[in-house]
Amino acid sequence: MFGNWNLLTAFLYVIGIVLLTIEAIMPGFGIAGITGVILVLASIVLITSSVYQALLMLVGTIAIAIILV
């Protein structure tokens, strides 16, 4: 929605994926998982220019997460 925030969005995406991986390996109270989902969603919203593109990236991220887990 906001355009070109490359470094911030890449950082949010990577940290979100790391937190989701930690939650998958060591299940806890869900804090890492919830924070990871929020960070990944925030990075997708920040980097895309349309809702359609954001939905495509979200579906792709979910597919990758299912394959990796």
KAJOZI-V596973 format. One line per field, one symbol per residue. ss: DSSP state (H for helix, E for strand, - for the rest). psi: psi as a letter, one per 20 degrees, with the letter a starting at -180 (. if undefined). burial: + if it has 9 or more other ideal C-beta (glycine too) atoms within 8 Angstrom, else -. A space follows every 50 residues. Layout:
BEGIN
ss->???
psi->???
burial->???
END
This chain:
BEGIN
ss->-----HHHHHHHHHHHHHHHHHHHH-----HHHHHHHHHHHHHHHHH--- HHHHHHHHHHHHHHHHHH-
psi->hicnmggghggggghghghhgghhgnpcijghgghggggggghghhhqir hghghghgghgggghggh.
burial->----+--+++-++-+++++++++--------++-++++++++++++++-- --++--++--+---+----
END
